Amino acid sequence: MRKTALLLILLLGVAQLMAIEDEEYEEHDDEEVDEDDDDDDDDTEVKEENGVLVLTDDNFDTFMEGKDTVLIEFYAPWCGHCKQFAPEYENIAQILKENQPPIPVAKVDATEAKDLGSRFEVSGYPTIKIFKKGEAIDYDGDRTEKAIVARVQEISQSGWKPPPEATLVLTKDNFDETVNNADIILVEFYAPWCGHCKRLAPEYEKAAKELSQRSPPIPLAKVDATAESDVASRFDVTGYPTLKIFRKGKMFDYNGPREKHGIVDYMREQAGPPSKQVQAAKQVQELLKDGDDAIIVAVFSSEEDAAYETYIEACHSLREDFTFRHTFSSDVAKLLKASPGQVVITQAERFRSKYEPASHTLVLKDSTSASDVQEFFKKHVTPLVGHRKPSNDAKRYTKRPLVIVYYEVDFSFDFKKATQFWRSKVLEVAKDFPEYTFAIADEEDYADELKTLGLGDSGEDVNVGILADGGKRFAMEPDDFDSDVLREFIMAFKKGKLKPIIKSQPVPKNNKGPVKVVVGKTFDEIVMDTQNDVLIEFYAPWCGHCKKLEPEFLALGKKYKGEKNLVIAKMDVTANDIPDDKYKVEGFPTIYFAPSNSKHNPVKFEGGDRTVDAFSKFLEEHATKLSSTKDEL
């Protein structure tokens, strides 16, 4: 037994010694692995793939130190253009490696190196930049080996300096002189910290460069509105970037694109005359016969007429809304029954009626201003009953109330008679309601609008709707359409006897939570209740900011649940109409406070954190019914 016990003790001792040695070995092995890992984790190491250096967020700055010229492609692994360009880029790397001195060629996976992608404003793939002493220069030439190598070699020269900006820099000292002497110039008001301005900058500079080479050139300029606040305030600049067109010092809105090609095309069009010359009476006759819009023609004896400049100035502001023409022809003047110094608006034959003049004439006097001419255009360009279409909707039919008669509108030869038959019924009523705008519209063009009116599946040949102020909509019950039925419907609207069509989710059965749910049908009942102050959030279910706000808004509701005359509410505006246009929603979430004593003048919550404390402070400032502020109020 003793021998057996001693043997066991010896065996146990040996096992322990072996375990200790194994442990020491493992520790030592781990140390070696760690050392290997340290080598592998050297994030500043620059690897090479097929002759192209691979740069990352970690090694970029270290690599760039002391480099004179470097060519870098920002790419995405899934990008088809990048894959197609890869062999060519590898050839470029080989050529520039043999350059004297060699020029490094690198690539950055911008989907992984997101900091670099953001830092150098990479928005598309592949993006190629040439770095000169650390400064990035956009490459926008041909994506070929020859073109890229030539551009890199040019920039690598010791005496090379970037060309001056094509965009003019304006300050209070040179602004007026520059814009007053320019036939046309585009000016950008920007802020150095503005992200949108930074994204626009390279596109704007490329457009400036191209337009500077035009004959005659069209200058583009920029103003740092934060440094030149006096200049910016003169032109009501409140956001960035703001773009304005100036013609001999007179300002016009810029409504064009914000990328190179769009800016170039838009400004080229803007540089042309806003009015086209008509040389023969036959041209006007053809417009009258086949046209589908009002014909505007100004008559002058020559371009030296004093009124000509006023007319052209008026046309510039509205050139995107109307088609303008002018003439020096006596034959055209005779056809229009006009004299030099007059502007004539006449409707195409299809829109004429016995209830309205065939034309309207404005005499251009010395006292007539460009704004007077513009008001004349706007007042008379729309016929008594015109054809509303998606192409002219925003230009002709924004005035409310708008009465629309929907059917199969077709002015082609085969359908013209039926189209005019129904239109004549509308004309008989429209003449007696000059305070309203009337139009016919093709039901297929406005299928979605008909659905919002509840008329999408009516099956009637003719449907009628009224679009009123505040976004309210009214629909005529499907009936056999004639003038009397239409008149009766409009009279009911005029007397306030019609109920608006309101898009609404079902009214919640249980609405006793700390945050009340408002739907289209309960908006007036809850939000417009003059017994209560209401703080309402307008949201969209898919909006990330709205989801983030939800717990804060719920906590706010719980905090004020004991206030009998304060309601915290929310409304999904993707599924419900807002019956009052004072509550405008242009982004999500939008939050308004509706005071009990001024429901049609809500206070918008702007700025500040969207927290319980911030909302509480806002409520205490504006509430009329809050118990804690009653004494103060």
URMOCOR-V398218 format. One record per residue. RES is the residue in three letters. PHI is phi in radians with two decimals (none if undefined). BURIAL is + if it has 24 or more other ideal C-beta (glycine too) atoms within 12 Angstrom, else -. D_FIRST is the distance of its C-alpha to the first C-alpha in whole Angstrom. Layout:
{{RES & PHI & BURIAL & D_FIRST} {RES & PHI & BURIAL & D_FIRST}}
This chain:
{{MET & none & - & 0} {ARG & -1.11 & - & 4} {LYS & -1.08 & - & 5} {THR & -1.10 & - & 5} {ALA & -1.12 & - & 6} {LEU & -1.07 & - & 9} {LEU & -1.08 & - & 10} {LEU & -1.10 & - & 11} {ILE & -1.11 & - & 12} {LEU & -1.09 & - & 14} {LEU & -1.07 & - & 15} {LEU & -1.09 & - & 17} {GLY & -1.09 & - & 18} {VAL & -1.07 & - & 20} {ALA & -1.07 & - & 21} {GLN & -1.14 & - & 23} {LEU & -1.08 & - & 25} {MET & -1.13 & - & 26} {ALA & -1.12 & - & 27} {ILE & -1.13 & - & 29} {GLU & -1.12 & - & 30} {ASP & -1.05 & - & 31} {GLU & -1.11 & - & 33} {GLU & -1.12 & - & 35} {TYR & -1.10 & - & 36} {GLU & -1.10 & - & 37} {GLU & -1.09 & - & 39} {HIS & -1.09 & - & 41} {ASP & -1.12 & - & 41} {ASP & -1.07 & - & 43} {GLU & -1.08 & - & 45} {GLU & -1.17 & - & 46} {VAL & -1.09 & - & 47} {ASP & -1.05 & - & 49} {GLU & -1.12 & - & 51} {ASP & -1.11 & - & 52} {ASP & -1.07 & - & 53} {ASP & -1.05 & - & 55} {ASP & -1.14 & - & 57} {ASP & -1.17 & - & 57} {ASP & -1.57 & - & 58} {ASP & -1.26 & - & 61} {ASP & -1.19 & - & 64} {THR & -1.52 & - & 67} {GLU & -1.15 & - & 66} {VAL & -1.84 & + & 69} {LYS & -1.55 & - & 68} {GLU & -2.32 & - & 71} {GLU & -2.20 & - & 71} {ASN & 0.92 & - & 74} {GLY & 1.49 & + & 76} {VAL & -1.89 & + & 76} {LEU & -1.25 & + & 74} {VAL & -1.89 & + & 72} {LEU & -1.86 & + & 72} {THR & -2.34 & + & 71} {ASP & -1.01 & + & 71} {ASP & -1.42 & - & 68} {ASN & -1.86 & - & 70} {PHE & -1.05 & + & 74} {ASP & -1.12 & - & 75} {THR & -1.08 & - & 73} {PHE & -1.13 & + & 74} {MET & -1.30 & + & 78} {GLU & -1.01 & - & 78} {GLY & 1.38 & - & 81} {LYS & -1.43 & + & 82} {ASP & -1.38 & + & 85} {THR & -2.38 & + & 86} {VAL & -2.44 & + & 83} {LEU & -1.75 & + & 83} {ILE & -2.32 & + & 81} {GLU & -1.86 & + & 81} {PHE & -1.70 & + & 79} {TYR & -2.34 & + & 78} {ALA & -2.18 & + & 76} {PRO & -1.02 & - & 74} {TRP & -1.53 & - & 76} {CYS & -1.28 & - & 79} {GLY & -1.10 & - & 81} {HIS & -1.12 & - & 84} {CYS & -1.14 & + & 81} {LYS & -1.08 & - & 79} {GLN & -1.17 & - & 83} {PHE & -1.44 & + & 83} {ALA & -0.90 & + & 80} {PRO & -1.06 & - & 81} {GLU & -1.15 & + & 84} {TYR & -1.18 & + & 82} {GLU & -1.15 & - & 80} {ASN & -1.13 & - & 83} {ILE & -1.08 & + & 85} {ALA & -1.05 & + & 81} {GLN & -1.15 & - & 82} {ILE & -1.12 & + & 86} {LEU & -1.30 & + & 85} {LYS & -1.18 & + & 82} {GLU & -1.58 & - & 85} {ASN & -1.15 & - & 87} {GLN & -2.02 & - & 88} {PRO & -1.35 & - & 86} {PRO & -1.07 & - & 84} {ILE & -2.03 & + & 84} {PRO & -1.11 & + & 80} {VAL & -2.13 & + & 80} {ALA & -2.35 & + & 77} {LYS & -2.43 & + & 77} {VAL & -2.29 & + & 75} {ASP & -1.34 & + & 74} {ALA & -1.23 & + & 75} {THR & -1.36 & - & 73} {GLU & -1.70 & - & 70} {ALA & -1.51 & + & 72} {LYS & -1.19 & - & 74} {ASP & -1.11 & - & 74} {LEU & -1.18 & + & 76} {GLY & -1.02 & + & 78} {SER & -1.24 & - & 79} {ARG & -1.06 & - & 80} {PHE & -1.83 & + & 82} {GLU & 0.91 & - & 84} {VAL & -1.44 & + & 83} {SER & -2.13 & - & 84} {GLY & -2.65 & - & 84} {TYR & -2.26 & + & 83} {PRO & -1.31 & + & 83} {THR & -1.94 & + & 84} {ILE & -1.96 & + & 85} {LYS & -2.29 & + & 86} {ILE & -1.90 & + & 87} {PHE & -1.77 & + & 85} {LYS & -2.00 & + & 88} {LYS & 0.90 & - & 86} {GLY & 1.54 & - & 84} {GLU & -1.61 & - & 87} {ALA & -1.41 & + & 86} {ILE & -2.10 & + & 90} {ASP & -1.14 & + & 90} {TYR & -1.79 & + & 91} {ASP & -2.21 & - & 93} {GLY & -1.54 & - & 94} {ASP & -1.13 & - & 94} {ARG & -1.57 & + & 90} {THR & -2.21 & - & 91} {GLU & -1.00 & + & 90} {LYS & -1.08 & - & 93} {ALA & -1.18 & - & 94} {ILE & -1.21 & + & 90} {VAL & -1.06 & + & 90} {ALA & -1.09 & - & 94} {ARG & -1.20 & + & 93} {VAL & -1.14 & + & 90} {GLN & -1.13 & + & 92} {GLU & -1.10 & - & 95} {ILE & -1.21 & + & 93} {SER & -1.29 & + & 91} {GLN & -1.09 & - & 94} {SER & -1.09 & - & 94} {GLY & -1.60 & - & 97} {TRP & -1.23 & - & 96} {LYS & -2.30 & - & 97} {PRO & -1.08 & - & 96} {PRO & -1.12 & - & 100} {PRO & -1.10 & - & 101} {GLU & -1.04 & - & 100} {ALA & -1.32 & + & 103} {THR & -1.36 & + & 103} {LEU & -1.27 & + & 105} {VAL & -1.81 & + & 104} {LEU & -1.89 & + & 106} {THR & -2.31 & - & 107} {LYS & -1.09 & - & 109} {ASP & -1.36 & - & 111} {ASN & -2.12 & - & 112} {PHE & -1.08 & + & 111} {ASP & -1.08 & - & 114} {GLU & -1.07 & - & 116} {THR & -1.20 & + & 114} {VAL & -1.28 & + & 114} {ASN & -1.23 & - & 117} {ASN & -1.68 & - & 118} {ALA & -1.63 & + & 116} {ASP & -1.07 & - & 117} {ILE & -2.71 & + & 114} {ILE & -2.63 & + & 111} {LEU & -1.78 & + & 107} {VAL & -2.12 & + & 106} {GLU & -1.79 & + & 102} {PHE & -1.72 & + & 101} {TYR & -2.31 & + & 97} {ALA & -2.15 & + & 95} {PRO & -1.00 & - & 92} {TRP & -1.55 & - & 89} {CYS & -1.32 & - & 90} {GLY & -1.09 & - & 88} {HIS & -1.09 & - & 91} {CYS & -1.15 & + & 93} {LYS & -1.11 & - & 90} {ARG & -1.23 & - & 90} {LEU & -1.27 & + & 94} {ALA & -0.87 & + & 94} {PRO & -1.15 & + & 93} {GLU & -1.16 & + & 95} {TYR & -1.13 & + & 98} {GLU & -1.16 & + & 98} {LYS & -1.10 & + & 98} {ALA & -1.13 & + & 101} {ALA & -1.07 & + & 103} {LYS & -1.11 & + & 103} {GLU & -1.17 & + & 104} {LEU & -1.25 & + & 107} {SER & -1.24 & + & 108} {GLN & -1.64 & - & 109} {ARG & -1.31 & - & 111} {SER & -2.10 & - & 115} {PRO & -1.31 & - & 116} {PRO & -1.18 & + & 112} {ILE & -1.99 & + & 111} {PRO & -1.31 & + & 109} {LEU & -2.04 & + & 106} {ALA & -2.39 & + & 105} {LYS & -2.46 & + & 102} {VAL & -2.28 & + & 102} {ASP & -1.31 & + & 99} {ALA & -1.18 & + & 100} {THR & -1.36 & - & 98} {ALA & -1.56 & - & 100} {GLU & -1.97 & + & 103} {SER & -1.11 & - & 103} {ASP & -1.14 & - & 107} {VAL & -1.15 & + & 108} {ALA & -1.09 & + & 105} {SER & -1.19 & - & 106} {ARG & -1.06 & - & 110} {PHE & -1.98 & + & 109} {ASP & 0.96 & - & 106} {VAL & -1.39 & + & 103} {THR & -2.12 & - & 100} {GLY & -2.49 & - & 98} {TYR & -2.28 & + & 96} {PRO & -1.39 & + & 97} {THR & -1.97 & + & 101} {LEU & -1.97 & + & 103} {LYS & -2.34 & + & 107} {ILE & -1.73 & + & 110} {PHE & -2.10 & + & 113} {ARG & -2.16 & + & 116} {LYS & 0.88 & - & 118} {GLY & 1.53 & - & 117} {LYS & -1.59 & + & 116} {MET & -1.59 & + & 113} {PHE & -2.40 & + & 112} {ASP & -1.23 & - & 108} {TYR & -1.73 & + & 106} {ASN & -2.07 & - & 105} {GLY & -1.68 & + & 103} {PRO & -1.19 & - & 100} {ARG & -2.24 & + & 97} {GLU & -2.30 & - & 96} {LYS & -0.82 & + & 98} {HIS & -1.12 & - & 100} {GLY & -1.13 & - & 101} {ILE & -1.08 & + & 102} {VAL & -1.07 & + & 104} {ASP & -1.11 & - & 106} {TYR & -1.13 & + & 106} {MET & -1.25 & + & 108} {ARG & -1.09 & - & 110} {GLU & -1.17 & - & 111} {GLN & -1.16 & + & 112} {ALA & -1.29 & + & 114} {GLY & -1.35 & - & 117} {PRO & -1.16 & - & 120} {PRO & -1.37 & + & 119} {SER & -2.21 & + & 122} {LYS & -1.69 & - & 123} {GLN & -1.39 & + & 127} {VAL & -1.82 & + & 129} {GLN & -1.86 & - & 132} {ALA & -2.38 & - & 133} {ALA & -1.09 & - & 134} {LYS & -1.07 & - & 133} {GLN & -1.08 & + & 129} {VAL & -1.24 & + & 130} {GLN & -1.05 & - & 131} {GLU & -1.15 & - & 128} {LEU & -1.12 & + & 126} {LEU & -1.13 & + & 128} {LYS & -1.33 & - & 128} {ASP & -1.97 & - & 124} {GLY & -1.22 & + & 122} {ASP & -2.13 & + & 120} {ASP & -2.63 & + & 120} {ALA & -1.12 & + & 123} {ILE & -1.85 & + & 125} {ILE & -1.96 & + & 125} {VAL & -2.36 & + & 128} {ALA & -1.80 & + & 130} {VAL & -1.90 & + & 133} {PHE & -2.40 & + & 134} {SER & -1.44 & - & 137} {SER & -2.91 & - & 135} {GLU & -1.19 & - & 132} {GLU & -1.43 & - & 134} {ASP & -0.99 & + & 134} {ALA & -1.04 & - & 133} {ALA & -1.31 & + & 131} {TYR & -1.07 & + & 129} {GLU & -1.11 & + & 127} {THR & -1.10 & + & 126} {TYR & -1.10 & + & 126} {ILE & -1.10 & + & 123} {GLU & -1.08 & + & 121} {ALA & -1.13 & + & 121} {CYS & -1.18 & + & 120} {HIS & -0.97 & + & 117} {SER & -1.20 & + & 115} {LEU & -2.00 & + & 115} {ARG & -1.11 & + & 115} {GLU & -1.52 & - & 112} {ASP & -1.81 & + & 113} {PHE & -2.28 & + & 117} {THR & -1.84 & + & 119} {PHE & -1.89 & + & 122} {ARG & -2.43 & + & 125} {HIS & -2.49 & + & 128} {THR & -2.57 & + & 131} {PHE & -2.01 & + & 134} {SER & -1.55 & + & 136} {SER & -1.23 & - & 139} {ASP & -1.17 & - & 139} {VAL & -1.15 & + & 135} {ALA & -1.05 & + & 137} {LYS & -1.14 & - & 140} {LEU & -1.05 & + & 137} {LEU & -1.52 & + & 135} {LYS & 0.98 & - & 139} {ALA & -2.24 & + & 137} {SER & -2.03 & - & 139} {PRO & -0.95 & + & 137} {GLY & 1.57 & + & 135} {GLN & -2.20 & + & 134} {VAL & -2.00 & + & 130} {VAL & -2.06 & + & 130} {ILE & -2.00 & + & 128} {THR & -2.31 & + & 128} {GLN & -1.49 & + & 126} {ALA & -1.04 & + & 126} {GLU & -0.97 & - & 128} {ARG & -1.15 & + & 125} {PHE & -1.86 & + & 125} {ARG & -1.38 & + & 128} {SER & -2.65 & + & 130} {LYS & -1.31 & - & 133} {TYR & -1.63 & - & 131} {GLU & -2.52 & + & 131} {PRO & -1.09 & - & 132} {ALA & -1.21 & - & 132} {SER & -2.71 & + & 131} {HIS & -2.26 & + & 131} {THR & -2.19 & + & 132} {LEU & -2.05 & + & 132} {VAL & -1.56 & - & 134} {LEU & -1.49 & + & 133} {LYS & -1.69 & - & 135} {ASP & -1.08 & - & 134} {SER & -1.50 & - & 132} {THR & -1.28 & + & 130} {SER & -1.71 & - & 126} {ALA & -1.08 & + & 124} {SER & -1.16 & - & 122} {ASP & -1.10 & - & 125} {VAL & -1.14 & + & 125} {GLN & -1.11 & + & 121} {GLU & -1.11 & - & 122} {PHE & -1.09 & + & 125} {PHE & -1.01 & + & 122} {LYS & -1.11 & + & 120} {LYS & -1.27 & - & 122} {HIS & -2.00 & + & 124} {VAL & -1.31 & + & 122} {THR & -1.69 & + & 120} {PRO & -1.24 & + & 123} {LEU & -0.98 & + & 123} {VAL & -2.34 & + & 121} {GLY & -1.75 & + & 119} {HIS & -1.79 & + & 116} {ARG & -1.40 & + & 113} {LYS & -2.39 & - & 110} {PRO & -0.98 & - & 107} {SER & -1.32 & - & 109} {ASN & -2.09 & + & 111} {ASP & -0.97 & + & 109} {ALA & -1.30 & - & 108} {LYS & -1.71 & + & 111} {ARG & -2.06 & + & 114} {TYR & -2.19 & + & 112} {THR & -1.65 & - & 110} {LYS & -1.24 & + & 113} {ARG & -2.14 & - & 112} {PRO & -1.27 & + & 113} {LEU & -2.08 & + & 113} {VAL & -1.70 & + & 115} {ILE & -2.09 & + & 113} {VAL & -1.95 & + & 114} {TYR & -1.74 & + & 112} {TYR & -2.87 & + & 113} {GLU & -1.44 & + & 113} {VAL & -1.54 & + & 115} {ASP & -2.67 & - & 117} {PHE & -1.62 & + & 120} {SER & -1.20 & - & 120} {PHE & -0.97 & - & 123} {ASP & -1.25 & - & 122} {PHE & -2.01 & - & 120} {LYS & -1.05 & - & 122} {LYS & -1.12 & - & 125} {ALA & -1.17 & - & 122} {THR & -1.07 & + & 120} {GLN & -1.28 & + & 124} {PHE & -1.06 & - & 124} {TRP & -1.22 & + & 121} {ARG & -1.12 & + & 122} {SER & -1.10 & + & 126} {LYS & -1.12 & + & 124} {VAL & -1.23 & + & 122} {LEU & -1.02 & + & 125} {GLU & -1.04 & + & 127} {VAL & -1.62 & + & 125} {ALA & -1.01 & + & 124} {LYS & -1.08 & - & 127} {ASP & -1.66 & - & 127} {PHE & -2.29 & + & 124} {PRO & -1.12 & - & 124} {GLU & -1.34 & - & 121} {TYR & -1.93 & + & 119} {THR & -1.76 & + & 118} {PHE & -2.05 & + & 118} {ALA & -2.72 & + & 116} {ILE & -1.80 & + & 116} {ALA & -2.60 & + & 112} {ASP & -1.28 & + & 111} {GLU & -1.10 & + & 108} {GLU & -1.26 & - & 106} {ASP & -1.13 & + & 106} {TYR & -2.17 & + & 105} {ALA & -1.06 & - & 103} {ASP & -1.16 & - & 100} {GLU & -1.12 & + & 103} {LEU & -1.08 & + & 104} {LYS & -1.12 & - & 101} {THR & -1.17 & + & 100} {LEU & -1.56 & + & 104} {GLY & 1.31 & - & 102} {LEU & -1.99 & + & 105} {GLY & -1.07 & - & 103} {ASP & -2.05 & - & 103} {SER & -1.23 & + & 107} {GLY & 1.35 & - & 108} {GLU & -1.43 & + & 112} {ASP & -1.22 & - & 114} {VAL & -2.31 & + & 114} {ASN & -2.14 & + & 112} {VAL & -2.33 & + & 113} {GLY & -2.41 & + & 110} {ILE & -2.17 & + & 111} {LEU & -1.73 & + & 109} {ALA & -1.92 & + & 110} {ASP & -1.06 & - & 109} {GLY & 1.30 & - & 105} {GLY & 1.33 & + & 104} {LYS & -1.34 & + & 105} {ARG & -2.24 & + & 106} {PHE & -2.30 & + & 108} {ALA & -2.14 & + & 109} {MET & -1.45 & + & 112} {GLU & -1.01 & - & 111} {PRO & -0.91 & - & 112} {ASP & -2.75 & - & 115} {ASP & -1.15 & - & 118} {PHE & -1.44 & + & 119} {ASP & -2.72 & - & 122} {SER & -1.08 & + & 124} {ASP & -1.15 & - & 124} {VAL & -1.13 & + & 121} {LEU & -1.13 & + & 120} {ARG & -1.08 & + & 122} {GLU & -1.08 & - & 121} {PHE & -1.13 & + & 117} {ILE & -1.21 & + & 118} {MET & -1.13 & - & 120} {ALA & -1.12 & - & 117} {PHE & -1.13 & + & 115} {LYS & -1.09 & - & 118} {LYS & -1.50 & - & 118} {GLY & 1.32 & - & 115} {LYS & -1.62 & - & 114} {LEU & -1.69 & + & 111} {LYS & -1.67 & - & 108} {PRO & -1.21 & + & 106} {ILE & -1.46 & + & 103} {ILE & -2.12 & + & 100} {LYS & -1.22 & + & 97} {SER & -2.66 & + & 94} {GLN & -1.27 & - & 91} {PRO & -1.05 & - & 91} {VAL & -1.17 & - & 91} {PRO & -1.02 & - & 87} {LYS & -1.26 & - & 87} {ASN & -2.14 & - & 85} {ASN & -2.29 & - & 86} {LYS & -1.80 & - & 85} {GLY & -1.25 & - & 82} {PRO & -1.13 & + & 82} {VAL & -2.01 & + & 84} {LYS & -1.28 & + & 87} {VAL & -1.61 & + & 87} {VAL & -1.85 & + & 90} {VAL & -2.11 & + & 92} {GLY & -0.94 & + & 95} {LYS & -1.27 & + & 97} {THR & -1.92 & + & 95} {PHE & -1.03 & + & 96} {ASP & -1.10 & + & 100} {GLU & -1.13 & - & 98} {ILE & -1.71 & + & 95} {VAL & -1.27 & + & 96} {MET & -1.62 & + & 100} {ASP & -1.19 & + & 100} {THR & -1.30 & - & 102} {GLN & -1.47 & - & 100} {ASN & -2.25 & + & 97} {ASP & -1.42 & + & 95} {VAL & -2.36 & + & 93} {LEU & -1.86 & + & 91} {ILE & -2.16 & + & 90} {GLU & -1.77 & + & 88} {PHE & -1.73 & + & 89} {TYR & -2.36 & + & 86} {ALA & -2.16 & - & 85} {PRO & -1.01 & - & 82} {TRP & -1.52 & - & 81} {CYS & -1.34 & - & 81} {GLY & -1.11 & - & 78} {HIS & -1.11 & - & 80} {CYS & -1.16 & + & 81} {LYS & -1.12 & - & 77} {LYS & -1.15 & - & 76} {LEU & -1.31 & + & 79} {GLU & -0.89 & - & 78} {PRO & -1.14 & - & 75} {GLU & -1.15 & + & 78} {PHE & -1.19 & + & 81} {LEU & -1.14 & - & 79} {ALA & -1.11 & - & 78} {LEU & -1.12 & + & 81} {GLY & -1.06 & + & 82} {LYS & -1.17 & - & 80} {LYS & -1.08 & + & 81} {TYR & -1.86 & + & 85} {LYS & -1.07 & - & 84} {GLY & -1.38 & - & 86} {GLU & -1.41 & + & 89} {LYS & -1.20 & - & 92} {ASN & -1.99 & + & 94} {LEU & -2.28 & + & 92} {VAL & -2.05 & + & 90} {ILE & -1.76 & + & 87} {ALA & -2.43 & + & 88} {LYS & -2.53 & + & 87} {MET & -2.56 & + & 89} {ASP & -1.42 & + & 88} {VAL & -1.42 & + & 91} {THR & -1.40 & - & 90} {ALA & -2.08 & - & 90} {ASN & -2.46 & + & 93} {ASP & -1.41 & + & 96} {ILE & -1.75 & + & 97} {PRO & -1.22 & + & 101} {ASP & -2.08 & + & 102} {ASP & -1.31 & - & 102} {LYS & -1.28 & - & 102} {TYR & -1.73 & + & 98} {LYS & -1.40 & - & 98} {VAL & -2.10 & + & 94} {GLU & -2.07 & - & 94} {GLY & -2.89 & - & 90} {PHE & -2.12 & + & 87} {PRO & -1.39 & + & 86} {THR & -2.01 & + & 90} {ILE & -2.16 & + & 90} {TYR & -2.15 & + & 93} {PHE & -1.89 & + & 94} {ALA & -1.83 & + & 97} {PRO & -1.19 & + & 99} {SER & -1.07 & + & 100} {ASN & -1.73 & - & 104} {SER & -2.76 & - & 104} {LYS & -1.13 & + & 102} {HIS & -1.60 & - & 104} {ASN & -2.28 & - & 103} {PRO & -1.18 & + & 99} {VAL & -1.84 & + & 97} {LYS & -1.43 & + & 95} {PHE & -1.39 & + & 91} {GLU & -2.28 & - & 91} {GLY & 1.25 & - & 89} {GLY & 1.31 & - & 86} {ASP & -1.37 & - & 83} {ARG & -1.59 & + & 82} {THR & -2.16 & - & 80} {VAL & -1.01 & + & 81} {ASP & -1.11 & - & 82} {ALA & -1.15 & - & 84} {PHE & -1.15 & + & 86} {SER & -1.08 & + & 86} {LYS & -1.07 & - & 88} {PHE & -1.09 & + & 90} {LEU & -1.13 & + & 91} {GLU & -1.11 & + & 92} {GLU & -1.35 & - & 94} {HIS & -1.94 & + & 96} {ALA & -1.11 & + & 95} {THR & -1.93 & + & 98} {LYS & -2.12 & + & 96} {LEU & -1.19 & + & 93} {SER & -1.06 & - & 93} {SER & -1.27 & - & 92} {THR & -2.08 & - & 95} {LYS & -1.00 & - & 97} {ASP & -1.11 & - & 99} {GLU & -1.21 & - & 99} {LEU & -1.52 & - & 101}}
